[in-house]
Amino acid sequence: MPVNVVVLGAGVSGLTTALQLAKEPETSITVVARHMPGDYSPDYASPWAGANFQPFSAETDRRWEERSWPEMCRLAAEVPEAGIHFQKSFIYRRQEDSKNGVASFDSMFVQNPWYGRLFPDFRLHHTGENVDVIVNASGLGSKNLGGVDDQDMIPIRGQIVLVENESPSMYNISGTDDGPEEISMVNLTASLTFFAYWTQFVFLGSNASHNDSSLADIVPRRDVLYVGGEYTNVTDHITNATSIALVGQIYVEKLSPHHHHHHSAPPPRPDGGSDATRHRHPLPIIFIAGAAQTGTNFLATPDGRPGWAAYFLSRGHTVYLSDQPARGRSAWRPDDGPGSFGTIGPPQVVADIFTDTARNGGQWPQAGLHTQWPGEGRMGDPTFDAFYRSQVPLQKDRFVGEEQNARAYAALVDLVGECYIISHSQAGAYGWRVGDMRPDLVKGLVQLEPSGPPFTLRPPFGHDPAFAFGLTDLPISYRPPAGPHAEHLKTRVEPAADADHAECIMQADPVRKLTSLARIPELVVTGEASFHAPYDYCTVAYLRQVGVDVEHADLGREGIHGNGHMFFMEKNNIEIAERVYRWLEKH
């Protein structure tokens, strides 16, 4: 009598199981999976990473792996088309974990797009036949998978990191709660290795970053919406006719990982405890681009590499990209709207400030350190020309721009719910305003070289007073209140840290605190060669003075060198995205 077997999951384990069982006579195999070989989704393992098969497991299934290990070895040695090979690996343990500081093993690395030739691409909802055996190879997610709800699943082995196809060696660090996050925990008495479900991976002699080719293959779900805006009376300057118009709305693209479960459980901690600081799911991220920029800044780089949107999608975040009010695809009224409109400036100015600061004549002390822009950074270079084509008209009136952006992005936060905001340059003030308006919903604020420094402009934009409320031009929630025109904010000048940095303007005593922003953790990111390098430290100092929990990622000091103001599209953009991601993971 035929035996009907259903295999849940089409990853490495599921498809290998199906192929092996199919060799048995009178066995009917059905593979049921949300993703099949060739699909592209952060939830599907195979195109994104290989599985690491290692001969370590719990006592109850050791006998099974004693049978599977020789077959895997045979495939690695004799069947190269299987895409399986030995991967040299090392496990480092802390001294208190073991007297021997390092152990080594050979594990198998499985990369299986070749399964696509063996399995038809179909989606099956029900076999219509009785099932004799169900093999659950759907991974740890089946604990919460409707219809499966396998509460016996525990994280013992499997995917541990996104890796490139070829890696000379893998290095694993073990530890406990009082040490660094671990990739593996070692049971010395039983000689077993249990892999933690959430990890911080260390690669030596290889590339720990996401492979650009993998990021380029991400195809998210895409939704388009317009958010915010207010109906108001507008007078046509030519006809003098007055009519009602909607102004201040923003164009938004919502990019979502396929099959992302908004209410998934958090990854378990190795010690079985809970972690109140970790969110139950990756929170959405709202990006706000800087002056004359649009949401395309984060879609791709000017030389065609994947942008930050793809990176954070690969990490499970839903991403919101937008164009500021009266900019790009957001409706604008050049004749009838409030404020005044202008452009970013001629190519020479853009090159000197953004793309080729090393040849700008030393307009600030760190300018000569710029090395990360992809290309020559000057007019006529294809990458520069692609970047310059993307520059759009912008609202020049800082007060109108700040108010419209604060209202529009607060409306977007209301729609999205709990989220992170990543704002760049000019949009720094908008991020602070929105955080001040929605402190219960904004769970983290990442400022990429935000507008500033407090109370003033700095070269290459002059020395004029600005930002009367320290961080913004318009009121934010100081306690005690700063007054409607910031008349109660008293300032003092703090001498420059050294010749390469600017003096800082701080509050004089008594210091008024930003009580709403103090509820939101912040990360300020500064490029080593940017015009922000001389003064972002002033912004960080001021944030700390007013009670904000802020971390400063001064990239040069952290060993990430050569970046200018547009570092999220420079050659090492993914390395910097990973720095931001590590911070988000902690908040």
C-alpha positions, -999 to +999 in steps of 0.1 A: +000+000+000+014+034-009+025+056+020+015+092+017+041+116+032+037+153+035+068+174+040+061+209+054+087+233+042+108+236+011+141+247+025+173+226+026+160+202+052+125+198+036+136+192+001+165+169+010+141+149+031+116+147+002+143+136-023+155+109+000+120+095+008+111+096-029+136+068-034+116+045-013+092+023-034+054+029-030+060+063-013+040+093-024+057+126-014+040+160-013+059+191-004+038+219+011+055+253+015+048+290+013+080+294-008+094+271-034+129+271-050+135+302-070+113+324-048+128+355-033+118+365+001+136+372+034+115+344+049+129+318+025+163+304+032+178+290+000+187+318-024+197+339+006+220+316+025+231+281+028+221+259+057+249+246+080+245+209+087+266+198+116+267+164+134+255+177+167+219+174+180+198+164+210+201+128+222+166+119+209+175+123+173+212+116+173+206+082+158+189+098+128+218+121+122+242+092+125+225+079+093+222+113+075+258+125+081+275+098+060+250+105+032+257+142+034+295+134+033+290+112+002+271+140-016+298+165-007+326+142-019+310+125-049+281+147-062+293+182-068+260+192-086+243+188-052+257+221-042+270+207-009+305+211+003+326+210+035+330+243+053+360+248+076+348+262+109+361+271+143+343+276+176+359+300+201+349+296+237+356+318+267+380+304+293+352+298+318+334+277+292+362+253+285+398+248+293+405+244+256+401+278+240+393+267+205+378+237+188+373+230+151+350+210+130+340+205+094+304+214+086+285+210+054+273+241+035+242+235+014+232+259-013+202+245-032+188+265-062+194+233-081+162+219-064+143+241-088+150+217-116+135+188-096+104+202-081+075+217-100+064+252-089+030+247-075+009+259-045-011+232-028-038+240-003-050+204+004-039+170-010-074+156-009-059+123+004-053+109+039-018+115+051+002+087+068+033+107+078+039+145+082+075+157+083+077+191+098+107+209+082+092+244+083+116+256+109+111+274+142+084+295+128+060+265+129+055+272+166+032+299+155+022+287+120-016+283+117-026+247+113+008+234+126+013+251+160+041+227+168+050+238+203+077+211+206+100+230+181+131+243+197+161+262+182+188+236+180+204+238+145+200+254+111+204+288+095+227+310+116+236+338+093+233+352+058+265+343+041+281+344+007+284+312-013+321+309-007+337+315+027+372+304+036+363+299+072+336+305+097+344+316+133+318+312+160+320+329+194+302+314+224+293+331+256+266+338+282+244+366+293+273+383+311+293+383+279+288+392+242+259+378+223+267+343+212+263+325+180+266+291+197+263+275+231+284+244+237+273+216+260+307+203+269+296+172+287+277+158+257+298+173+230+268+189+215+264+223+198+231+242+201+228+273+179+209+303+193+180+315+171+192+351+173+228+357+168+256+382+163+279+366+137+316+372+134+333+365+100+371+366+098+387+363+063+354+368+046+327+393+040+302+396+069+281+422+050+250+414+031+259+404-005+248+432-028+236+406-053+213+391-027+199+424-017+193+433-054+171+403-057+146+414-030+112+419-045+090+435-017+053+440-016+047+476-027+019+499-017+015+535-026-004+561-005-007+598+000-008+610+036-015+642+055-022+676+040-049+702+048-076+719+028-070+756+026-080+786+005-055+794-022-055+824-044-043+822-080-017+849-086-027+853-122-065+853-121-069+864-084-095+836-081-096+819-047-104+782-044-099+753-020-068+732-024-051+704-005-016+713+005+011+697+026+004+660+018+033+635+012+037+607-013+047+574+005+058+540-008+053+512+017+077+483+010+070+452+029+088+418+031+066+391+017+047+371+042+060+393+071+041+384+102+035+416+121+028+399+154+054+371+154+070+361+187+104+375+196+134+352+191+140+332+223+169+340+245+193+311+250+187+312+288+150+309+283+144+343+299+126+373+285+140+406+272+117+435+277+139+457+255+134+436+224+103+442+203+080+413+193+086+420+156+109+443+136+093+477+138+085+496+106+110+523+095+101+557+082+128+574+061+128+612+057+152+624+030+172+656+032+172+689+012+164+685-025+163+647-021+134+622-024+127+587-011+147+573-040+178+581-019+172+549+000+160+527-029+194+524-047+227+541-051+235+563-081+258+536-094+231+510-092+238+491-060+211+482-035+202+509-010+192+509+026+156+500+018+167+466+005+190+460+035+164+467+061+138+447+042+162+418+043+162+422+081+124+419+082+115+456+085+087+472+066+101+504+050+083+537+043+099+559+017+085+593+010+089+627-007+086+658+015+056+681+010+058+701-022+087+679-034+091+651-059+058+631-062+042+651-034+018+677-048+032+712-049+019+746-061+049+767-073+028+798-079+001+795-052+017+776-023+032+792+008+069+798+012+095+800-016+111+774-038+146+769-050+171+743-061+201+725-045+226+745-065+250+741-095+270+709-101+302+724-088+286+732-054+270+698-051+304+682-058+322+703-033+297+696-005+285+661-012+304+640-037+340+651-040+349+670-009+386+660-011+390+685-039+369+714-025+399+734-014+397+724+023+364+741+031+364+723+064+392+704+082+381+668+074+371+674+037+403+658+024+394+624+040+366+617+015+372+584-004+339+565-004+320+582-032+316+558-061+332+575-090+349+608-096+322+629-080+323+656-106+301+666-135+306+643-165+312+612-143+282+588-148+276+583-111+277+620-104+254+627-133+229+601-121+229+616-086+225+652-099+196+642-121+178+631-089+179+665-073+145+682-072+132+717-063+127+723-025+109+745-001+134+772+009+114+787+037+126+767+068+096+776+088+070+766+062+090+734+055+094+724+091+057+729+099+044+711+068+068+682+073+060+679+110+023+677+104+026+653+074+050+628+091+030+629+123+000+618+103+022+590+088+033+579+122-004+578+133-011+556+103+019+533+108+019+530+146+050+522+166+080+527+144+115+540+140+123+572+121+155+576+101+160+612+090+188+628+071+203+663+071+176+690+067+150+664+079+167+662+112+145+690+126+115+672+112+124+640+129+127+658+162+094+676+157+076+644+150+092+626+179+082+655+201+046+652+188+044+614+190+067+602+217+046+571+224+048+559+188+083+568+178+105+541+194+138+552+181+152+581+162+182+577+139+196+611+128+219+609+098+240+641+101+209+661+113+203+698+107+224+718+131+243+724+151+221+739+178+212+776+175+234+784+144+245+776+109+281+764+102+302+764+070+296+757+042+263+773+050+275+804+068+274+814+105+239+830+108+218+823+139+192+795+133+172+769+151+159+793+178+146+762+198+180+746+197+172+717+175+143+733+155+130+766+142+096+761+157+085+752+192+091+719+209+082+707+244+107+721+268+101+720+305+100+746+318+086+761+286+109+780+263+083+805+254+065+809+220+096+825+205+122+807+226+127+838+246+134+818+278+162+798+263+195+813+274+227+802+258+264+801+263+294+793+240+314+762+247+350+764+232+358+741+204+372+706+213+402+712+191+413+729+158+393+704+137+360+711+155+337+740+159+326+757+191+293+747+205+263+767+217+247+752+247+220+762+271+230+783+301+218+774+335+191+767+344+188+741+316+154+734+302+147+697+293+131+682+263+108+659+282+090+643+252+122+636+232+138+623+264+115+593+260+130+583+226+165+568+223+185+584+195+215+576+173+234+603+155+256+591+126+284+612+113+307+606+083+344+611+088+349+635+059+315+653+060+310+690+066+291+677+097+323+662+112+333+695+128+300+701+146+278+670+150+295+664+184+278+697+195+244+683+185+251+652+206+263+672+235+232+694+234+209+663+232+225+650+263+222+683+280+184+684+275+179+649+287+180+627+256+195+592+256+217+595+226+246+575+211+270+590+186+282+568+158+312+589+148+321+566+119+358+576+115+364+569+152+347+535+149+370+525+120+346+533+091+366+557+071+362+581+042+325+589+042+308+622+032+274+635+039+256+611+016+272+580+031+240+559+028+247+558-010+285+555-009+306+525-015+304+511+020+267+520+025+257+485+037+284+485+063+269+517+078+234+503+075+246+473+096+259+498+122+224+514+123+207+480+124+228+469+154+216+500+173+180+493+163+182+458+176+190+471+210+161+495+210 
